[in-house]
Every structure is written in C-alpha cells, then in structure tokens.
Amino acid sequence: MFRDHFPFFDQVNNTVFLDNAASTQKTRGVLDAQILSDSVEHSNVHRGNYALSRQNTDAFEMTRALTAQFINAQKDEIIFTSGTTFGINLVAYSFVLPSINSDQNIVISIAEHHANLVIWQRITALSGCELRYIELDDNGDYDLLQAQELIDENTFLLSVAHVSNVLGQLQPIKALTTLAKQCGAFVLIDGAQAVAHVDVDVEYLNVDFYAFSAHKMFGPTGLGILYGKSELLNKMPPLIYGGEMVEKVTRNHTTLTKPPHRFEAGTAAISAVIAFAHAIEFMNFHTLENLQAANSKLTAYAFKQLDQIKNIKYISPKSSAGIITFNIKGLHHADIAMLLDEQNIALRAGTFCAQVLFEYLKESGALRIAISPYNNQNDIDLFITALNKAIQILED
C-alpha cells in the first residue's frame, strides 16, 4: 500500500496527520538515503578528487537532472536553495531589484503566501515601484479580467502562486503568463503547493522562474528548488558570495562560475539533495496522475462528510484538490483546533501566512485540513468524529 512507504505511520501513535500543505511526511527511501549519506558515505561535493567525493558529486548532480526532468527544464536551469522563500528572495534581489525602476510595477495576487508578498513590499520600498494585487472572482480563481487591467506595459514582474495554500485550487497560470508576456513582463511562480499535485511543465507555462520546496513532496526539509531560464540566470549576479561559485579569485578581481553553481555558494545540504532524488523517483513510479486521483477521491469524501456538519462555512472552493479550509459559525478556529489536538488530530489553524487574503475575505482565521495520498477514509472519519465532539463541547 502507498501508506506503507512512510515510517511515520509505523509508529505506535494514533496521530491523524492532516497538515500536509505545511509539510508532507517523508518516504522510507528518502529517510534511508539521507541517513546513509550523513553516516557512512559523507563527503563534500564538487571539490574533492577522491572516489567518495566524486561519487557524491555524481549523486548530487543526478538529483539536479531528475529535478529538471520532473518539471521539463534543462539541468543548468535548476538551482538548489534552502526553500521556496529563498528562491523567491534570490529572484527579487538578484534579478528584479537591479533592473526595475520607479515607473514600473509588480503584480501579485491577493491570495499570496507571505513568502511571495512581503518580499515584494520590500522591493517596492527600495525601488519606488508600484505593487498591484489581482483579486479573486466568484469561483476563487484569480480574476483574469482585473489582471488584464493591472498587467500593462509598465509591469516588470508577475509573481503568483500556482496553487494557494488557503484556497487549494489550481490557478490559470498559462493564461496569466500569456497576458504578462504580451506586455513584456517577466513571470515568477510560487509552486510550493503545486508540484505534489499537478504536472508542472515550465516550458509549456513559459514562466521565467519557478520556485518550490522538497519537503512538500515527500522529500527532506531545508531544500528548495529554483528554476530559471538559462538566458536570465546567465545575466544575474549571485545573492550570496563565497566558495564554490567562483572560477578564479585574485586580490582585486573574482571571475564567477556559470549557473547554476554561481548561485550555490558554500557547502550545500548535500544529504538532503541526494535523498531528494528518491522522492522524485517515488513520485515518478506512482505517477502524478494516480496520486492526484487518490487525493481527489479522498478530498471529495472529506467534503461529503463536512457537508453534514451544521454551521460549516467553507473558505476554500469545492474544486480544491487536497486543501479544505473552513470555519464553524459562532466558534473560534483556535478553540476547535485545541480540542482537536487533544484528540490527536494534526491540522492547521490561523491565517496560514496569508494575512492579506484573510483580511480580504473578512475572516480572522480558519481551520485547514490538507490531504495527501497516504491519508485514508479512516483518517477522515476520525477527524469528523473529533470535530463533532469539539463542536459539542464548545456549544454546551
């Protein structure tokens, strides 16, 4: 069974884990590979001429090749970072800030995670450019009619999430990218919530940058991936300077190496990168189509059970894949979450690093379950039973 590949569920505990939008559990293959790399096969990469270093360098670069193939990119267009947040910041400081001027604008959506919002507030403060927000239509999608008005000849960058961590539905990225390109704008996509659920093809989407994290797709924490078009990466200066990203250093001058290593100064998260290959191979074996089918089936079941709860108010649309965000009218989300925790239900409560969206929705916060293919109907049934008990306690 799919669930059997995750040691988390082997443990003697009865935790129902429904916080997968924050971070997924790791496969046994990922965990074993990381332990092996850190224990008996550890060495640095790209620097040693001895056999073990060459072996680890090959494994490290194999992960880069697998990652490129996974999103239909070229190997030298894949940069390893510490996470989605770092990848977005790298684009902001190395690409956007040196080139944007005060007459231009950056367009994002009202539904962005803070990782793809706060940085653009900072860039606008430093550059004097304008920050514009695409709002939502009645279906919870980015409003394309408004986007047509906001994205204009002065737009330098469009930066939006492929899937919102609150709304959970696939957004019309191809249509938005087409709008942006018609105006000569660049495009950055936050793919953190998308890569485990949809087939990402950066060439088809025609995006300039795409950022995501390994730990949201059954891989290790502390590892992110930034895709960038090679012609843009070759023009960008590094954000971090140091070892590994140079060709020649003299007292007065440094020659930088080519991307992607130009952006990977210092010692990388070597074991995490090597282990991530196992996560990609795992997903390739099970196929995104099958994983998404299982996820959608269980999500529909969860919605059906939640529909029976009195006074439920959905924040996420019913088309969402895996993420269900909701409130119970008259009760506070934090109180419900506390009572669910006491019943070993692990979910998220609050504003999920999306305070601007919750202000827009006129909600103080919400509860969120995020389903993964390793969840099952029993998980949902236990969650529903616990939720009903929490509601009863709070209403009595």
GUMIMAR-798233 format. One line per 2 residues: for each residue x, y, z of C-alpha. Coordinates in nm, 2 decimals, always signed. Layout:
<sites>
X,Y,Z  ...
</sites>
This chain:
<sites>
+0.00,+0.00,+0.00  +0.11,+0.36,-0.06
+0.09,+0.44,+0.31  +0.33,+0.16,+0.39
+0.62,+0.36,+0.24  +0.60,+0.62,+0.52
+0.76,+0.52,+0.85  +0.56,+0.79,+1.03
+0.26,+0.56,+1.02  +0.46,+0.27,+1.16
+0.50,+0.44,+1.49  +0.29,+0.35,+1.79
+0.08,+0.65,+1.79  -0.27,+0.74,+1.66
-0.20,+1.08,+1.52  -0.42,+1.17,+1.22
-0.19,+1.39,+1.02  -0.38,+1.64,+0.80
-0.13,+1.92,+0.78  +0.03,+1.82,+0.45
+0.01,+2.16,+0.29  +0.27,+2.27,+0.56
+0.49,+1.97,+0.51  +0.44,+1.61,+0.40
+0.58,+1.30,+0.57  +0.90,+1.15,+0.42
+0.93,+0.82,+0.24  +1.14,+0.54,+0.38
+1.36,+0.57,+0.08  +1.42,+0.94,+0.14
+1.50,+0.88,+0.51  +1.73,+0.59,+0.45
+1.92,+0.77,+0.18  +1.97,+1.08,+0.40
+2.09,+0.87,+0.69  +2.33,+0.67,+0.47
+2.46,+0.99,+0.31  +2.52,+1.15,+0.65
+2.67,+0.85,+0.82  +2.89,+0.62,+0.61
+2.90,+0.80,+0.27  +2.95,+1.16,+0.37
+3.19,+1.39,+0.19  +3.17,+1.73,+0.03
+3.08,+1.77,-0.34  +3.24,+1.94,-0.64
+3.57,+1.98,-0.45  +3.75,+1.65,-0.39
+3.93,+1.44,-0.64  +3.90,+1.12,-0.43
+3.64,+0.85,-0.51  +3.39,+0.93,-0.24
+3.37,+1.29,-0.33  +3.33,+1.20,-0.70
+3.05,+0.95,-0.60  +2.86,+1.21,-0.40
+2.91,+1.48,-0.67  +2.76,+1.24,-0.92
+2.46,+1.17,-0.69  +2.42,+1.54,-0.62
+2.41,+1.62,-0.99  +2.19,+1.33,-1.07
+1.93,+1.48,-0.84  +1.96,+1.81,-1.04
+1.90,+1.62,-1.36  +1.60,+1.43,-1.22
+1.45,+1.76,-1.09  +1.50,+1.92,-1.43
+1.32,+1.63,-1.60  +1.04,+1.64,-1.34
+0.94,+2.00,-1.45  +1.07,+1.98,-1.81
+1.37,+2.21,-1.77  +1.74,+2.19,-1.85
+1.98,+2.07,-1.59  +2.17,+2.40,-1.57
+1.84,+2.58,-1.50  +1.80,+2.41,-1.16
+1.93,+2.59,-0.86  +1.93,+2.43,-0.51
+1.83,+2.66,-0.24  +1.71,+2.63,+0.12
+1.34,+2.66,+0.02  +1.08,+2.83,-0.18
+1.12,+3.15,+0.03  +1.49,+3.17,-0.05
+1.43,+3.11,-0.42  +1.18,+3.40,-0.44
+1.42,+3.62,-0.25  +1.70,+3.53,-0.49
+1.50,+3.64,-0.78  +1.39,+3.96,-0.60
+1.74,+4.07,-0.51  +1.95,+3.93,-0.80
+1.71,+3.99,-1.09  +1.43,+4.23,-1.01
+1.59,+4.50,-0.78  +1.89,+4.57,-1.01
+1.66,+4.62,-1.31  +1.33,+4.77,-1.20
+1.26,+5.14,-1.18  +1.01,+5.36,-1.01
+0.79,+5.39,-1.32  +0.72,+5.02,-1.32
+0.50,+4.78,-1.12  +0.50,+4.43,-0.98
+0.17,+4.23,-0.99  +0.09,+3.96,-0.74
-0.24,+3.82,-0.62  -0.44,+3.89,-0.30
-0.40,+3.52,-0.21  -0.02,+3.50,-0.18
+0.17,+3.33,+0.10  +0.38,+3.59,+0.29
+0.69,+3.43,+0.12  +0.56,+3.58,-0.21
+0.42,+3.90,-0.07  +0.64,+4.06,+0.20
+0.95,+4.05,-0.03  +0.77,+4.25,-0.30
+0.67,+4.51,-0.04  +1.04,+4.54,+0.04
+1.14,+4.56,-0.33  +0.88,+4.84,-0.39
+1.01,+5.03,-0.08  +1.37,+5.00,-0.22
+1.29,+5.08,-0.58  +0.98,+5.31,-0.56
+0.79,+5.09,-0.80  +0.42,+5.01,-0.75
+0.28,+4.68,-0.61  -0.06,+4.57,-0.75
-0.29,+4.30,-0.63  -0.51,+4.07,-0.85
-0.83,+3.99,-0.66  -1.05,+3.68,-0.68
-1.35,+3.61,-0.89  -1.67,+3.43,-0.76
-1.51,+3.09,-0.81  -1.20,+3.18,-0.60
-0.97,+3.20,-0.91  -0.75,+3.49,-0.99
-0.97,+3.75,-1.16  -0.84,+3.74,-1.52
-1.05,+4.05,-1.63  -0.89,+4.25,-1.35
-0.55,+4.10,-1.43  -0.59,+4.23,-1.79
-0.62,+4.58,-1.64  -0.34,+4.55,-1.39
-0.08,+4.39,-1.61  +0.04,+4.66,-1.85
+0.34,+4.79,-2.04  +0.49,+4.91,-1.72
+0.47,+4.57,-1.54  +0.81,+4.43,-1.48
+0.71,+4.12,-1.30  +0.41,+3.90,-1.24
+0.46,+3.68,-0.93  +0.18,+3.45,-0.82
+0.11,+3.11,-0.66  +0.03,+2.81,-0.88
-0.19,+2.68,-0.60  -0.29,+2.89,-0.30
-0.21,+2.73,+0.04  -0.55,+2.86,+0.16
-0.78,+2.81,-0.14  -0.61,+2.50,-0.27
-0.72,+2.52,-0.63  -0.51,+2.52,-0.95
-0.49,+2.88,-1.08  -0.49,+2.98,-1.45
-0.11,+3.03,-1.48  -0.09,+2.97,-1.85
-0.35,+3.25,-1.92  -0.17,+3.49,-1.68
+0.17,+3.41,-1.83  +0.03,+3.49,-2.18
-0.10,+3.82,-2.05  +0.23,+3.91,-1.89
+0.44,+3.81,-2.19  +0.22,+4.02,-2.42
+0.32,+4.32,-2.21  +0.68,+4.23,-2.19
+0.67,+4.13,-1.82  +0.87,+3.85,-1.65
+0.69,+3.58,-1.46  +0.78,+3.41,-1.13
+0.56,+3.13,-1.00  +0.54,+3.01,-0.64
+0.49,+2.64,-0.70  +0.52,+2.51,-0.34
+0.17,+2.38,-0.32  +0.15,+2.26,-0.68
+0.44,+2.03,-0.75  +0.30,+1.74,-0.55
-0.04,+1.76,-0.72  -0.01,+1.87,-1.08
+0.22,+1.81,-1.38  +0.44,+2.12,-1.39
+0.59,+2.19,-1.73  +0.79,+2.52,-1.71
+0.84,+2.52,-2.09  +0.47,+2.50,-2.16
+0.38,+2.75,-1.90  +0.66,+2.98,-2.04
+0.75,+3.11,-1.69  +1.08,+3.27,-1.63
+1.12,+3.14,-1.27  +0.95,+2.87,-1.07
+1.02,+2.80,-0.70  +0.92,+2.51,-0.48
+1.03,+2.30,-0.18  +1.13,+1.93,-0.14
+0.95,+1.89,+0.19  +0.61,+1.94,+0.04
+0.66,+1.65,-0.20  +0.77,+1.37,+0.04
+1.13,+1.49,+0.05  +1.37,+1.64,+0.30
+1.33,+1.98,+0.48  +1.58,+2.26,+0.42
+1.59,+2.21,+0.05  +1.43,+2.42,-0.22
+1.45,+2.44,-0.60  +1.45,+2.75,-0.81
+1.41,+2.71,-1.19  +1.52,+3.00,-1.40
+1.55,+3.04,-1.78  +1.92,+3.00,-1.86
+1.94,+3.33,-2.06  +1.82,+3.51,-1.75
+2.04,+3.32,-1.50  +2.35,+3.39,-1.70
+2.28,+3.77,-1.66  +2.21,+3.76,-1.29
+2.46,+3.83,-1.01  +2.47,+3.59,-0.71
+2.29,+3.68,-0.39  +2.55,+3.50,-0.17
+2.92,+3.51,-0.24  +3.19,+3.27,-0.12
+3.33,+2.93,-0.21  +3.21,+2.71,-0.49
+3.06,+2.99,-0.71  +3.39,+3.12,-0.85
+3.63,+3.02,-1.13  +3.93,+3.24,-1.04
+4.00,+3.48,-0.75  +4.28,+3.73,-0.73
+4.34,+4.01,-0.48  +4.15,+4.26,-0.70
+3.91,+4.05,-0.91  +3.68,+3.75,-0.90
+3.55,+3.56,-1.20  +3.22,+3.39,-1.13
+3.13,+3.04,-1.25  +2.83,+2.97,-1.47
+2.48,+2.90,-1.34  +2.36,+2.70,-1.16
+2.67,+2.68,-0.93  +2.70,+3.06,-0.94
+2.40,+3.07,-0.70  +2.51,+2.79,-0.47
+2.79,+2.94,-0.26  +2.92,+2.74,+0.03
+2.85,+2.38,+0.13  +2.51,+2.26,+0.02
+2.26,+2.05,+0.21  +2.43,+1.75,+0.05
+2.24,+1.46,+0.21  +1.91,+1.64,+0.15
+1.98,+1.69,-0.22  +2.09,+1.32,-0.26
+1.78,+1.20,-0.07  +1.55,+1.42,-0.28
+1.62,+1.20,-0.58  +1.44,+0.92,-0.40
+1.13,+1.14,-0.35  +1.12,+1.23,-0.72
+1.17,+0.87,-0.83  +0.89,+0.77,-0.58
+0.65,+1.02,-0.74  +0.75,+0.92,-1.09
+0.69,+0.55,-1.00  +0.34,+0.62,-0.86
+0.27,+0.89,-1.12  +0.12,+1.23,-1.05
-0.20,+1.11,-1.23  -0.26,+0.83,-0.98
-0.15,+1.04,-0.68  -0.39,+1.31,-0.78
-0.68,+1.07,-0.85  -0.64,+0.92,-0.50
-0.61,+1.27,-0.35  -0.92,+1.40,-0.53
-1.13,+1.09,-0.43  -1.04,+1.14,-0.06
-1.09,+1.51,-0.08  -1.44,+1.46,-0.22
-1.52,+1.21,+0.06  -1.40,+1.47,+0.32
-1.62,+1.74,+0.17  -1.92,+1.50,+0.18
-1.86,+1.43,+0.55  -1.81,+1.80,+0.63
-2.13,+1.89,+0.45  -2.32,+1.72,+0.72
-2.18,+1.95,+0.99  -2.41,+2.22,+1.10
-2.29,+2.58,+1.06  -1.99,+2.50,+0.85
-1.86,+2.78,+0.63  -1.61,+2.69,+0.36
-1.32,+2.93,+0.28  -1.18,+2.71,+0.00
-1.38,+2.63,-0.31  -1.52,+2.28,-0.35
-1.29,+2.23,-0.65  -0.98,+2.24,-0.43
-0.75,+1.94,-0.45  -0.64,+1.83,-0.11
-0.69,+2.16,+0.08  -1.01,+2.23,+0.27
-1.03,+2.55,+0.47  -1.33,+2.62,+0.68
-1.49,+2.77,+0.99  -1.77,+2.68,+1.21
-2.00,+2.97,+1.25  -2.01,+3.11,+1.61
-1.70,+2.92,+1.72  -1.34,+3.03,+1.71
-1.10,+2.83,+1.50  -0.83,+2.83,+1.76
-1.06,+2.67,+2.03  -1.16,+2.40,+1.79
-0.80,+2.33,+1.69  -0.70,+2.30,+2.06
-0.98,+2.04,+2.12  -0.88,+1.85,+1.80
-0.52,+1.84,+1.91  -0.63,+1.68,+2.24
-0.79,+1.41,+2.02  -0.46,+1.36,+1.82
-0.58,+1.54,+1.51  -0.30,+1.73,+1.35
-0.42,+2.02,+1.13  -0.36,+2.39,+1.09
-0.55,+2.68,+1.24  -0.49,+3.05,+1.19
-0.41,+3.26,+0.88  -0.15,+3.02,+0.73
+0.10,+3.30,+0.64  -0.17,+3.47,+0.43
-0.30,+3.75,+0.64  -0.37,+3.98,+0.34
-0.60,+3.71,+0.20  -0.79,+3.66,+0.53
-0.84,+4.04,+0.56  -0.97,+4.04,+0.21
-1.21,+3.75,+0.30  -1.31,+3.93,+0.62
-1.21,+3.63,+0.83  -0.99,+3.63,+1.14
-0.86,+3.29,+1.05  -0.98,+2.94,+0.98
-0.92,+2.56,+1.01  -0.74,+2.38,+0.74
-0.70,+2.01,+0.65  -0.46,+1.92,+0.38
-0.49,+1.57,+0.24  -0.21,+1.36,+0.10
-0.25,+1.03,-0.09  -0.12,+0.84,+0.22
-0.43,+0.95,+0.41  -0.73,+0.73,+0.41
-1.11,+0.73,+0.49  -1.04,+0.62,+0.84
-0.83,+0.94,+0.89  -1.12,+1.15,+0.77
-1.37,+0.96,+0.98  -1.16,+1.01,+1.29
-1.13,+1.38,+1.21  -1.50,+1.42,+1.16
-1.58,+1.24,+1.49  -1.33,+1.46,+1.67
-1.46,+1.77,+1.51  -1.82,+1.69,+1.61
-1.70,+1.63,+1.97  -1.51,+1.96,+1.98
-1.82,+2.15,+1.85  -2.04,+1.98,+2.11
-1.80,+2.08,+2.39  -1.78,+2.44,+2.28
-2.16,+2.47,+2.22  -2.26,+2.32,+2.56
</sites>
